[in-house]
C-alpha cells in the first residue's frame, strides 16, 4: 500500500517575531501557569493554559475574500473543500531574474481547481531585515491567468503576493474577487519534489467576521 509523506510548509508563530512591518508581533504567554494551576487540582495534577495576542496576519496565513471585500466570504463561510485535500501544483519561480513572477510561469499548466504553490525561496530570509525589502510577487497578468484557468488557491513563500511598492493590490483584488484563496508567508517549498503530485492543506480556525488567520499549511505526497 502507498505511504503518505507530510511536508510542513509553515513558519512557526513565535513570541515577538514580526511577520509584516507595521503590524505588531504576537505576544505569547501563560494565562494560567502550571504553578498557578496547582491550587485548582489534586496533588500531582497541573495544567498550562496559554494566551496569545496577535493580529490575524501572523505567520503563514490564508486570506479569504472578506479580507479584501466587505461582502466576501469570511473564514467561517469557507468550505473545507476550499482549504483541504486540494490537488497541488508547484510552480518553481526561484530562478526568476527579477522580483516579478509573471504569466509565463503559468501558461500552459493544468491549474483548474488546484492549489497553485509558487516557490521563490524568499522564505530563507524569514526573521531577518531582508525579508521585508524587495520581495518577489505575482504580476497582475499572472493573477488574471490564474483566475481565467480556475485555480482554487494560490500560495507563495514571500512577504506578499502583491508588489507593495505602492498602495495598489491587483493580485489580492483579482484572486479574492474570484473566491480564489491566498496563502502568504509559506516556507520549505524546496522540500516538495519537482513534478510530483501532492495534496495541499491550509485550514484556518473557523472565525466569523475575520478574513485572515494563521494556518498549518502542508503537502501530502503518496510514496
N, CA, C and O of each residue as an XYZ file, in Angstrom:
892
protein
N       0.837     -1.197      0.000
C       0.000      0.000      0.000
C       0.874      1.249      0.000
O       1.932      1.249      0.629
N       0.459      2.323     -0.694
C       1.259      3.557     -0.697
C       1.274      4.214      0.675
O       0.293      4.142      1.415
N       2.378      4.851      1.010
C       2.507      5.596      2.250
C       2.435      7.091      1.944
O       2.776      7.531      0.846
N       1.993      7.849      2.918
C       1.896      9.297      2.750
C       3.033      9.980      3.491
O       3.288      9.689      4.659
N       3.710     10.885      2.809
C       4.714     11.742      3.430
C       4.132     13.139      3.577
O       3.607     13.700      2.615
N       4.222     13.698      4.768
C       3.704     15.031      5.045
C       4.870     16.022      5.116
O       5.863     15.771      5.800
N       4.742     17.147      4.406
C       5.782     18.166      4.360
C       5.223     19.472      4.913
O       4.302     20.057      4.342
N       5.785     19.918      6.020
C       5.337     21.152      6.669
C       5.798     22.351      5.848
O       6.977     22.467      5.514
N       4.859     23.243      5.525
C       5.139     24.410      4.687
C       4.859     25.722      5.424
O       4.592     26.750      4.803
N       4.926     25.671      6.749
C       4.552     26.822      7.574
C       5.713     27.321      8.413
O       6.590     26.557      8.814
N       5.698     28.632      8.671
C       6.579     29.196      9.683
C       5.974     28.972     11.069
O       4.757     28.860     11.215
N       6.827     28.909     12.066
C       6.379     28.816     13.452
C       5.979     30.196     13.961
O       6.708     31.168     13.763
N       4.836     30.283     14.608
C       4.426     31.528     15.259
C       5.149     31.607     16.591
O       4.961     30.753     17.457
N       5.979     32.634     16.758
C       6.812     32.776     17.951
C       6.591     34.137     18.595
O       6.279     35.120     17.922
N       6.757     34.170     19.891
C       6.654     35.423     20.622
C       7.638     36.447     20.074
O       8.826     36.161     19.927
N       7.133     37.648     19.771
C       7.951     38.802     19.390
C       8.603     38.678     18.012
O       9.560     39.398     17.727
N       8.111     37.784     17.151
C       8.627     37.683     15.783
C       7.636     38.354     14.838
O       6.494     37.912     14.709
N       8.078     39.425     14.177
C       7.225     40.214     13.295
C       7.051     39.492     11.964
O       8.022     39.004     11.387
N       5.809     39.424     11.476
C       5.523     38.862     10.160
C       5.563     39.928      9.081
O       6.043     39.685      7.973
N       5.055     41.114      9.409
C       4.903     42.175      8.415
C       5.162     43.508      9.089
O       4.534     43.825     10.099
N       6.083     44.295      8.540
C       6.397     45.592      9.136
C       5.138     46.456      9.263
O       4.310     46.515      8.354
N       5.018     47.117     10.403
C       3.855     47.952     10.669
C       2.775     47.241     11.444
O       1.829     47.870     11.918
N       2.905     45.926     11.579
C       1.951     45.146     12.370
C       2.692     44.536     13.550
O       3.845     44.128     13.411
N       2.048     44.469     14.706
C       2.760     44.008     15.900
C       3.080     42.521     15.853
O       2.371     41.734     15.225
N       4.145     42.160     16.520
C       4.484     40.752     16.704
C       3.522     40.129     17.710
O       2.936     40.840     18.526
N       3.357     38.831     17.662
C       2.478     38.186     18.654
C       3.096     38.236     20.051
O       4.316     38.241     20.211
N       2.236     38.272     21.037
C       2.641     38.158     22.439
C       2.107     36.831     22.949
O       0.895     36.626     23.011
N       3.004     35.937     23.311
C       2.635     34.587     23.747
C       3.052     34.434     25.204
O       4.213     34.653     25.549
N       2.113     34.062     26.051
C       2.404     33.957     27.476
C       1.427     32.983     28.132
O       0.550     32.423     27.474
N       1.593     32.798     29.411
C       0.649     31.984     30.175
C      -0.574     32.802     30.550
O      -0.448     33.944     30.991
N      -1.743     32.232     30.380
C      -2.938     32.763     31.042
C      -3.007     32.166     32.442
O      -3.275     32.860     33.423
N      -2.755     30.845     32.507
C      -2.618     30.178     33.799
C      -1.380     29.295     33.727
O      -1.312     28.382     32.905
N      -0.418     29.561     34.572
C       0.814     28.771     34.569
C       0.581     27.436     35.274
O      -0.420     27.253     35.967
N       1.506     26.521     35.090
C       1.416     25.225     35.772
C       1.463     25.419     37.283
O       0.748     24.748     38.027
N       2.317     26.349     37.731
C       2.429     26.593     39.161
C       1.108     27.109     39.731
O       0.652     26.655     40.781
N       0.491     28.078     39.014
C      -0.774     28.639     39.498
C      -1.899     27.622     39.460
O      -2.814     27.676     40.283
N      -1.843     26.699     38.517
C      -2.937     25.734     38.366
C      -3.013     24.750     39.518
O      -4.068     24.169     39.770
N      -1.899     24.556     40.222
C      -1.870     23.529     41.266
C      -2.893     23.794     42.370
O      -3.328     22.867     43.053
N      -3.279     25.070     42.543
C      -4.267     25.410     43.574
C      -5.662     24.914     43.214
O      -6.542     24.861     44.073
N      -5.871     24.552     41.952
C      -7.214     24.167     41.493
C      -7.400     22.664     41.340
O      -8.516     22.205     41.099
N      -6.326     21.891     41.474
C      -6.391     20.458     41.178
C      -5.778     19.642     42.311
O      -5.167     20.178     43.235
N      -5.960     18.357     42.209
C      -5.421     17.450     43.216
C      -3.901     17.445     43.159
O      -3.306     17.856     42.163
N      -3.282     16.979     44.229
C      -1.827     16.910     44.288
C      -1.286     16.122     43.094
O      -1.794     15.055     42.749
N      -0.260     16.667     42.486
C       0.363     15.989     41.346
C      -0.296     16.271     40.012
O       0.154     15.767     38.983
N      -1.362     17.072     40.010
C      -2.072     17.400     38.773
C      -1.900     18.889     38.472
O      -2.172     19.734     39.325
N      -1.448     19.204     37.261
C      -1.259     20.605     36.875
C      -1.491     20.757     35.378
O      -1.358     19.799     34.617
N      -1.839     21.970     34.967
C      -2.097     22.277     33.562
C      -1.508     23.650     33.225
O      -1.282     24.481     34.105
N      -1.271     23.858     31.965
C      -0.912     25.180     31.457
C      -1.975     25.612     30.476
O      -2.348     24.838     29.595
N      -2.478     26.837     30.606
C      -3.391     27.439     29.644
C      -2.698     28.660     29.074
O      -2.389     29.607     29.797
N      -2.457     28.633     27.778
C      -1.721     29.709     27.135
C      -2.613     30.847     26.678
O      -3.828     30.707     26.545
N      -1.969     31.973     26.444
C      -2.662     33.153     25.935
C      -1.817     33.738     24.818
O      -0.596     33.842     24.941
N      -2.477     34.125     23.712
C      -1.772     34.755     22.607
C      -2.535     35.999     22.170
O      -3.756     35.975     22.013
N      -1.797     37.081     21.976
C      -2.356     38.307     21.423
C      -1.660     38.557     20.094
O      -0.437     38.688     20.043
N      -2.440     38.624     19.014
C      -1.813     38.780     17.703
C      -2.809     39.357     16.707
O      -4.024     39.256     16.884
N      -2.263     39.969     15.652
C      -3.098     40.332     14.516
C      -3.312     39.076     13.672
O      -2.556     38.110     13.771
N      -4.343     39.106     12.850
C      -4.675     37.929     12.053
C      -3.575     37.585     11.053
O      -3.365     36.417     10.728
N      -2.875     38.611     10.568
C      -1.809     38.393      9.581
C      -0.505     38.074     10.302
O       0.413     38.894     10.343
N      -0.436     36.892     10.861
C       0.726     36.444     11.620
C       1.165     35.079     11.128
O       0.339     34.188     10.925
N       2.473     34.916     10.934
C       2.992     33.634     10.475
C       2.545     33.324      9.058
O       2.408     34.225      8.230
N       2.319     32.055      8.783
C       1.777     31.606      7.498
C       0.253     31.656      7.607
O      -0.327     31.015      8.483
N      -0.398     32.417      6.721
C      -1.840     32.600      6.886
C      -2.580     32.559      5.551
O      -2.000     32.739      4.479
N      -3.882     32.314      5.663
C      -4.752     32.295      4.490
C      -5.584     33.568      4.467
O      -6.056     34.037      5.503
N      -5.755     34.121      3.271
C      -6.662     35.244      3.040
C      -7.937     34.722      2.391
O      -7.890     34.034      1.371
N      -9.075     35.054      2.992
C     -10.366     34.761      2.380
C     -10.876     36.034      1.699
O     -10.310     37.104      1.920
N     -11.926     35.951      0.878
C     -12.430     37.149      0.194
C     -12.782     38.312      1.117
O     -12.659     39.469      0.717
N     -13.219     38.027      2.351
C     -13.595     39.088      3.290
C     -12.407     39.988      3.631
O     -12.596     41.136      4.034
N     -11.210     39.483      3.477
C     -10.011     40.290      3.728
C      -9.984     41.517      2.822
O      -9.523     42.585      3.225
N     -10.480     41.358      1.600
C     -10.451     42.448      0.609
C     -11.819     43.076      0.387
O     -11.926     44.264      0.083
N     -12.875     42.260      0.542
C     -14.225     42.716      0.187
C     -15.176     42.546      1.363
O     -15.248     41.471      1.958
N     -15.905     43.606      1.698
C     -16.835     43.533      2.832
C     -17.941     42.517      2.609
O     -18.501     41.984      3.567
N     -18.262     42.245      1.344
C     -19.323     41.287      1.031
C     -18.784     39.892      0.772
O     -19.559     38.979      0.487
N     -17.469     39.704      0.863
C     -16.864     38.416      0.546
C     -16.996     37.413      1.674
O     -17.333     37.775      2.802
N     -16.730     36.157      1.371
C     -16.796     35.097      2.375
C     -15.738     35.313      3.451
O     -14.573     35.584      3.157
N     -16.178     35.185      4.723
C     -15.196     35.219      5.805
C     -14.723     33.791      6.098
O     -15.144     32.843      5.435
N     -13.858     33.649      7.081
C     -13.276     32.335      7.371
C     -14.332     31.298      7.716
O     -14.203     30.130      7.351
N     -15.374     31.720      8.418
C     -16.401     30.769      8.847
C     -17.248     30.263      7.684
O     -17.940     29.253      7.807
N     -17.192     30.966      6.558
C     -18.015     30.595      5.404
C     -17.251     29.775      4.366
O     -17.822     29.381      3.349
N     -15.981     29.519      4.612
C     -15.202     28.720      3.669
C     -15.561     27.251      3.817
O     -15.641     26.736      4.932
N     -15.776     26.582      2.700
C     -15.988     25.146      2.735
C     -14.669     24.421      2.922
O     -13.628     24.898      2.471
N     -14.703     23.273      3.582
C     -13.474     22.510      3.780
C     -12.843     22.115      2.451
O     -11.625     21.962      2.359
N     -13.676     21.950      1.419
C     -13.139     21.589      0.111
C     -12.303     22.705     -0.506
O     -11.583     22.476     -1.478
N     -12.394     23.923      0.061
C     -11.579     25.036     -0.425
C     -10.204     25.097      0.224
O      -9.302     25.758     -0.291
N     -10.039     24.406      1.362
C      -8.805     24.557      2.134
C      -8.115     23.240      2.467
O      -7.039     23.243      3.063
N      -8.717     22.119      2.091
C      -8.156     20.827      2.477
C      -8.228     19.821      1.333
O      -9.182     19.800      0.555
N      -7.192     18.991      1.257
C      -7.124     17.889      0.298
C      -7.270     18.373     -1.149
O      -7.940     17.744     -1.969
N      -6.628     19.499     -1.434
C      -6.641     20.060     -2.783
C      -5.510     19.455     -3.609
O      -4.419     19.212     -3.093
N      -5.770     19.215     -4.873
C      -4.680     18.867     -5.781
C      -3.739     20.052     -5.875
O      -4.171     21.169     -6.161
N      -2.450     19.817     -5.635
C      -1.488     20.897     -5.641
C      -0.572     20.868     -6.840
O      -0.247     19.804     -7.366
N      -0.155     22.057     -7.273
C       0.821     22.207     -8.351
C       1.909     23.154     -7.862
O       1.620     24.280     -7.457
N       3.155     22.702     -7.899
C       4.271     23.559     -7.513
C       4.808     24.268     -8.748
O       5.179     23.631     -9.734
N       4.844     25.599     -8.678
C       5.408     26.409     -9.759
C       6.722     26.990     -9.238
O       6.728     27.810     -8.320
N       7.822     26.560     -9.827
C       9.139     26.971     -9.352
C       9.562     28.260    -10.049
O       9.941     28.260    -11.220
N       9.487     29.361     -9.293
C       9.921     30.660     -9.810
C      11.177     31.134     -9.099
O      11.481     32.327     -9.088
N      11.907     30.193     -8.505
C      13.108     30.562     -7.759
C      14.223     31.057     -8.664
O      15.199     31.646     -8.199
N      14.070     30.813     -9.966
C      15.088     31.256    -10.921
C      14.719     32.580    -11.593
O      15.386     32.999    -12.539
N      13.660     33.244    -11.111
C      13.221     34.490    -11.736
C      14.339     35.525    -11.704
O      14.996     35.712    -10.680
N      14.547     36.192    -12.830
C      15.638     37.173    -12.936
C      15.377     38.399    -12.077
O      16.315     39.008    -11.561
N      14.105     38.767    -11.918
C      13.743     39.921    -11.106
C      12.762     39.525    -10.026
O      12.640     38.351     -9.676
N      12.065     40.514     -9.504
C      11.106     40.260     -8.433
C       9.775     39.739     -8.950
O       9.096     38.983     -8.256
N       9.395     40.131    -10.158
C       8.064     39.858    -10.682
C       7.960     38.442    -11.233
O       8.772     38.023    -12.057
N       6.950     37.712    -10.767
C       6.613     36.388    -11.296
C       5.419     36.596    -12.221
O       4.295     36.804    -11.762
N       5.672     36.538    -13.524
C       4.632     36.919    -14.469
C       3.922     35.711    -15.074
O       4.153     34.571    -14.671
N       3.068     35.977    -16.030
C       2.179     34.965    -16.584
C       2.929     33.825    -17.249
O       2.383     32.729    -17.378
N       4.152     34.049    -17.670
C       4.906     32.998    -18.350
C       5.087     31.751    -17.494
O       5.217     30.648    -18.024
N       5.095     31.917    -16.187
C       5.280     30.768    -15.299
C       4.038     29.883    -15.217
O       4.116     28.752    -14.736
N       2.908     30.381    -15.676
C       1.646     29.655    -15.522
C       1.032     29.223    -16.848
O       0.167     28.347    -16.875
N       1.468     29.823    -17.934
C       0.916     29.488    -19.246
C       1.075     28.002    -19.546
O       2.152     27.429    -19.381
N      -0.018     27.395    -19.990
C       0.037     26.013    -20.439
C      -0.052     24.971    -19.347
O      -0.065     23.778    -19.650
N      -0.115     25.377    -18.079
C      -0.216     24.418    -16.984
C      -1.677     24.082    -16.691
O      -2.560     24.921    -16.868
N      -1.923     22.867    -16.248
C      -3.264     22.436    -15.856
C      -3.491     22.867    -14.410
O      -3.049     22.186    -13.485
N      -4.172     23.984    -14.211
C      -4.327     24.573    -12.880
C      -5.773     24.639    -12.414
O      -6.043     25.102    -11.306
N      -6.688     24.192    -13.228
C      -8.112     24.290    -12.889
C      -8.429     23.498    -11.627
O      -8.123     22.309    -11.533
N      -9.047     24.172    -10.658
C      -9.458     23.526     -9.424
C      -8.320     23.165     -8.491
O      -8.519     22.386     -7.559
N      -7.140     23.707     -8.712
C      -5.967     23.288     -7.948
C      -5.409     24.398     -7.067
O      -5.675     25.582     -7.273
N      -4.629     23.976     -6.084
C      -3.850     24.904     -5.271
C      -2.521     25.116     -5.980
O      -1.750     24.175     -6.169
N      -2.262     26.343     -6.365
C      -1.057     26.690     -7.106
C      -0.054     27.289     -6.116
O      -0.280     28.370     -5.572
N       1.029     26.595     -5.893
C       2.006     26.988     -4.880
C       3.257     27.504     -5.582
O       3.920     26.768     -6.313
N       3.568     28.770     -5.353
C       4.650     29.449     -6.062
C       5.891     29.511     -5.180
O       5.899     30.141     -4.122
N       6.921     28.848     -5.642
C       8.194     28.818     -4.907
C       9.113     29.932     -5.384
O       9.438     30.002     -6.569
N       9.533     30.800     -4.475
C      10.514     31.845     -4.795
C      11.777     31.720     -3.944
O      12.808     32.315     -4.259
N      11.688     30.949     -2.873
C      12.763     30.763     -1.882
C      13.029     32.017     -1.060
O      14.062     32.113     -0.397
N      12.099     32.991     -1.094
C      12.267     34.187     -0.268
C      12.165     33.851      1.219
O      12.645     34.614      2.058
N      11.556     32.737      1.548
C      11.393     32.362      2.957
C      12.724     32.145      3.666
O      12.765     32.114      4.896
N      13.811     31.996      2.917
C      15.125     31.862      3.551
C      15.499     33.116      4.345
O      16.384     33.070      5.200
N      14.819     34.245      4.060
C      15.100     35.498      4.755
C      14.207     35.720      5.975
O      14.309     36.756      6.632
N      13.341     34.767      6.282
C      12.430     34.892      7.421
C      13.219     35.241      8.693
O      14.295     34.694      8.933
N      12.682     36.139      9.487
C      13.289     36.594     10.737
C      14.561     37.406     10.509
O      15.415     37.495     11.391
N      14.682     37.999      9.316
C      15.778     38.925      9.038
C      15.196     40.214      8.467
O      14.047     40.232      8.025
N      15.975     41.287      8.474
C      15.526     42.553      7.895
C      15.309     42.430      6.394
O      14.452     43.113      5.833
N      16.081     41.564      5.738
C      15.963     41.391      4.287
C      14.577     40.932      3.879
O      14.115     41.255      2.785
N      13.908     40.183      4.742
C      12.596     39.627      4.398
C      11.602     40.719      4.006
O      10.701     40.473      3.204
N      11.756     41.914      4.559
C      10.781     42.988      4.364
C      11.106     43.896      3.184
O      10.352     44.826      2.902
N      12.200     43.647      2.500
C      12.638     44.541      1.428
C      12.828     43.780      0.117
O      13.544     42.779      0.073
N      12.182     44.257     -0.954
C      12.435     43.710     -2.283
C      11.953     42.298     -2.510
O      12.610     41.526     -3.208
N      10.815     41.943     -1.932
C      10.324     40.570     -2.038
C       9.766     40.264     -3.430
O       9.325     41.179     -4.125
N       9.775     38.995     -3.848
C       9.112     38.585     -5.095
C       7.593     38.673     -4.953
O       7.053     38.615     -3.848
N       6.916     38.813     -6.094
C       5.464     38.940     -6.090
C       4.906     38.507     -7.445
O       5.641     38.413     -8.428
N       3.603     38.246     -7.485
C       2.932     37.921     -8.741
C       2.492     39.211     -9.435
O       2.151     40.194     -8.778
N       2.503     39.194    -10.750
C       2.041     40.336    -11.529
C       0.535     40.252    -11.755
O      -0.089     39.217    -11.522
N      -0.031     41.361    -12.213
C      -1.460     41.391    -12.494
C      -1.828     40.393    -13.579
O      -2.860     39.730    -13.478
N      -0.995     40.270    -14.627
C      -1.349     39.329    -15.694
C      -1.271     37.886    -15.212
O      -2.003     37.031    -15.710
N      -0.395     37.602    -14.252
C      -0.352     36.267    -13.660
C      -1.652     35.985    -12.901
O      -2.216     34.897    -13.005
N      -2.119     36.977    -12.138
C      -3.370     36.807    -11.395
C      -4.548     36.617    -12.341
O      -5.424     35.790    -12.087
N      -4.573     37.371    -13.419
C      -5.655     37.226    -14.399
C      -5.631     35.846    -15.041
O      -6.682     35.266    -15.313
N      -4.451     35.327    -15.280
C      -4.326     33.978    -15.828
C      -4.856     32.944    -14.836
O      -5.601     32.041    -15.219
N      -4.480     33.070    -13.575
C      -4.927     32.116    -12.557
C      -6.439     32.169    -12.371
O      -7.080     31.147    -12.127
N      -6.996     33.356    -12.488
C      -8.458     33.478    -12.425
C      -9.104     32.825    -13.633
O     -10.101     32.117    -13.494
N      -8.555     33.050    -14.802
C      -9.183     32.545    -16.026
C      -9.140     31.026    -16.113
O     -10.044     30.415    -16.683
N      -8.097     30.407    -15.554
C      -7.998     28.940    -15.626
C      -8.718     28.255    -14.477
O      -8.860     27.032    -14.482
N      -9.179     29.025    -13.483
C      -9.987     28.456    -12.411
C      -9.211     27.827    -11.283
O      -9.633     26.811    -10.730
N      -8.063     28.422    -10.926
C      -7.343     27.950     -9.737
C      -8.230     28.132     -8.502
O      -9.082     29.020     -8.470
N      -8.026     27.289     -7.493
C      -8.815     27.358     -6.266
C      -8.114     28.152     -5.173
O      -8.754     28.855     -4.391
N      -6.797     28.030     -5.130
C      -5.990     28.673     -4.101
C      -4.624     28.978     -4.696
O      -4.136     28.242     -5.554
N      -4.002     30.069     -4.237
C      -2.659     30.411     -4.695
C      -1.819     30.736     -3.465
O      -2.198     31.577     -2.650
N      -0.677     30.066     -3.337
C       0.218     30.306     -2.214
C       1.574     30.782     -2.689
O       1.971     30.524     -3.825
N       2.286     31.484     -1.807
C       3.614     31.973     -2.137
C       4.457     32.053     -0.865
O       3.938     32.348      0.212
N       5.753     31.789     -0.994
C       6.661     31.828      0.150
C       7.371     33.175      0.233
O       8.598     33.241      0.305
N       6.586     34.242      0.222
C       7.118     35.594      0.170
C       6.342     36.492      1.123
O       5.320     36.089      1.677
N       6.834     37.704      1.308
C       6.197     38.670      2.201
C       4.777     38.985      1.794
O       3.907     39.147      2.649
N       4.529     39.075      0.489
C       3.213     39.443     -0.015
C       3.078     38.920     -1.433
O       4.050     38.919     -2.189
N       1.902     38.482     -1.797
C       1.681     38.005     -3.160
C       1.644     39.170     -4.147
O       1.822     38.973     -5.349
N       1.413     40.383     -3.641
C       1.412     41.609     -4.438
C       2.716     42.373     -4.252
O       3.413     42.200     -3.253
N       3.029     43.201     -5.206
C       4.067     44.214     -5.028
C       3.548     45.237     -4.015
O       2.398     45.668     -4.088
N       4.405     45.616     -3.078
C       3.989     46.570     -2.041
C       4.663     47.929     -2.208
O       4.730     48.715     -1.263
N       5.161     48.201     -3.412
C       5.822     49.485     -3.646
C       4.838     50.646     -3.663
O       5.232     51.797     -3.472
N       3.562     50.354     -3.888
C       2.527     51.375     -3.807
C       1.299     50.769     -3.132
O       1.349     49.641     -2.642
N       0.212     51.509     -3.108
C      -0.969     51.065     -2.378
C      -1.915     50.170     -3.155
O      -2.914     49.708     -2.602
N      -1.629     49.916     -4.415
C      -2.493     49.038     -5.193
C      -2.196     47.592     -4.843
O      -1.061     47.245     -4.515
N      -3.209     46.758     -4.913
C      -3.046     45.339     -4.638
C      -3.833     44.548     -5.690
O      -4.838     43.918     -5.362
N      -3.383     44.575     -6.953
C      -4.166     43.945     -8.016
C      -4.328     42.444     -7.864
O      -5.368     41.899     -8.234
N      -3.321     41.764     -7.326
C      -3.420     40.309     -7.216
C      -4.455     39.925     -6.158
O      -5.285     39.047     -6.395
N      -4.412     40.575     -4.995
C      -5.458     40.340     -3.995
C      -6.841     40.662     -4.573
O      -7.797     39.909     -4.387
N      -6.925     41.778     -5.267
C      -8.211     42.215     -5.818
C      -8.769     41.197     -6.804
O      -9.951     40.858     -6.750
N      -7.926     40.712     -7.698
C      -8.378     39.776     -8.734
C      -8.684     38.405     -8.153
O      -9.745     37.842     -8.423
N      -7.775     37.862     -7.362
C      -7.965     36.498     -6.859
C      -9.099     36.420     -5.838
O      -9.991     35.581     -5.967
N      -9.072     37.281     -4.833
C     -10.117     37.221     -3.816
C     -11.474     37.607     -4.389
O     -12.505     37.139     -3.904
N     -11.486     38.455     -5.414
C     -12.740     38.788     -6.089
C     -13.346     37.620     -6.826
O     -14.540     37.617     -7.126
N     -12.523     36.622     -7.122
C     -12.997     35.412     -7.799
C     -13.096     34.231     -6.836
O     -13.178     33.083     -7.272
N     -13.089     34.503     -5.525
C     -13.149     33.458     -4.487
C     -11.963     32.502     -4.558
O     -12.085     31.330     -4.199
N     -10.830     32.993     -5.014
C      -9.591     32.212     -5.012
C      -8.804     32.615     -3.773
O      -8.404     33.771     -3.640
N      -8.581     31.678     -2.873
C      -7.925     31.972     -1.614
C      -6.429     32.177     -1.822
O      -5.852     31.690     -2.795
N      -5.813     32.900     -0.898
C      -4.388     33.223     -0.959
C      -3.720     32.752      0.323
O      -4.248     32.956      1.416
N      -2.563     32.126      0.190
C      -1.740     31.770      1.348
C      -0.387     32.461      1.196
O       0.303     32.279      0.193
N      -0.015     33.259      2.206
C       1.235     34.012      2.152
C       2.184     33.570      3.258
O       1.779     32.927      4.227
N       3.450     33.926      3.094
C       4.499     33.602      4.074
C       4.653     32.091      4.233
O       4.794     31.598      5.352
N       4.628     31.372      3.148
C       4.869     29.943      3.224
C       6.360     29.664      3.400
O       7.182     30.574      3.292
N       6.705     28.422      3.668
C       8.095     28.056      3.940
C       8.375     26.658      3.403
O       7.461     25.871      3.158
N       9.661     26.371      3.228
C      10.095     25.000      2.968
C       9.592     24.432      1.640
O       9.466     23.215      1.502
N       9.305     25.293      0.663
C       8.755     24.792     -0.593
C       9.767     23.978     -1.392
O       9.380     23.180     -2.246
N      11.044     24.166     -1.130
C      12.069     23.381     -1.822
C      11.986     21.898     -1.463
O      12.568     21.057     -2.148
N      11.265     21.583     -0.395
C      11.141     20.182      0.019
C      10.088     19.420     -0.776
O      10.009     18.195     -0.679
N       9.279     20.129     -1.561
C       8.321     19.443     -2.428
C       9.055     19.016     -3.694
O       9.562     19.876     -4.414
N       9.130     17.729     -3.991
C       9.859     17.276     -5.178
C       9.230     17.828     -6.455
O       8.007     17.901     -6.574
N      10.068     18.210     -7.392
C       9.581     18.741     -8.668
C       8.775     17.678     -9.409
O       9.087     16.489     -9.358
N       7.732     18.138    -10.098
C       6.909     17.275    -10.954
C       6.295     16.102    -10.202
O       6.094     15.026    -10.765
N       5.999     16.321     -8.929
C       5.398     15.275     -8.106
C       4.006     15.703     -7.668
O       3.866     16.772     -7.075
N       2.972     14.913     -7.934
C       1.624     15.264     -7.480
C       1.567     15.296     -5.947
O       2.231     14.505     -5.278
N       0.783     16.198     -5.415
C       0.609     16.251     -3.968
C      -0.757     16.834     -3.641
O      -1.388     17.497     -4.464
N      -1.191     16.570     -2.424
C      -2.386     17.197     -1.878
C      -1.953     18.329     -0.950
O      -0.938     18.231     -0.259
N      -2.740     19.404     -0.946
C      -2.376     20.579     -0.170
C      -3.465     20.912      0.845
O      -4.658     20.805      0.563
N      -3.018     21.320      2.034
C      -3.918     21.662      3.130
C      -3.486     22.999      3.745
O      -2.304     23.213      4.011
N      -4.445     23.885      3.964
C      -4.195     25.164      4.649
C      -5.489     25.564      5.355
O      -6.225     26.426      4.876
N      -5.757     24.935      6.490
C      -7.050     25.064      7.166
C      -6.952     26.073      8.312
O      -6.187     25.857      9.252
N      -7.710     27.167      8.252
C      -7.707     28.147      9.350
C      -8.769     27.805     10.386
O      -9.627     26.952     10.161
N      -8.694     28.485     11.520
C      -9.767     28.404     12.515
C     -11.031     29.016     11.918
O     -10.959     29.955     11.124
N     -12.171     28.487     12.298
C     -13.468     28.922     11.753
C     -13.965     30.145     12.527
O     -14.749     30.021     13.468
N     -13.495     31.328     12.116
C     -13.803     32.572     12.824
C     -14.732     33.440     11.982
O     -14.463     33.695     10.808
N     -15.818     33.887     12.588
C     -16.767     34.752     11.892
C     -16.228     36.180     11.844
O     -15.570     36.637     12.778
N     -16.513     36.877     10.743
C     -16.115     38.277     10.552
C     -14.598     38.469     10.589
O     -14.105     39.524     10.987
N     -13.871     37.443     10.172
C     -12.428     37.508     10.011
C     -12.111     37.124      8.575
O     -12.727     36.215      8.019
N     -11.147     37.817      7.972
C     -10.776     37.486      6.605
C      -9.459     36.755      6.483
O      -9.137     36.217      5.424
N      -8.684     36.731      7.577
C      -7.338     36.172      7.543
C      -7.050     35.469      8.861
O      -7.491     35.912      9.921
N      -6.298     34.356      8.787
C      -5.889     33.683     10.021
C      -4.736     32.741      9.721
O      -4.650     32.201      8.618
N      -3.832     32.531     10.705
C      -2.740     31.578     10.503
C      -3.240     30.167     10.215
O      -4.312     29.759     10.663
N      -2.429     29.436      9.453
C      -2.732     28.048      9.109
C      -1.486     27.196      9.336
O      -0.368     27.711      9.362
N      -1.686     25.910      9.498
C      -0.590     24.935      9.426
C      -0.656     24.335      8.032
O      -1.302     23.310      7.816
N       0.016     24.979      7.089
C      -0.010     24.527      5.706
C       0.931     23.339      5.529
O       2.034     23.319      6.075
N       0.476     22.347      4.754
C       1.341     21.208      4.496
C       0.939     20.514      3.197
O      -0.190     20.634      2.722
N       1.898     19.792      2.648
C       1.666     18.973      1.455
C       1.701     17.507      1.851
O       2.478     17.105      2.717
N       0.855     16.714      1.212
C       0.840     15.271      1.422
C       1.193     14.598      0.090
O       0.527     14.803     -0.924
N       2.240     13.805      0.121
C       2.722     13.127     -1.075
C       2.627     11.621     -0.858
O       3.072     11.100      0.164
N       2.046     10.936     -1.826
C       1.978      9.474     -1.784
C       3.286      8.885     -2.292
O       3.735      9.213     -3.390
N       3.895      8.019     -1.496
C       5.175      7.413     -1.892
C       5.078      5.895     -1.846
O       6.053      5.205     -2.146
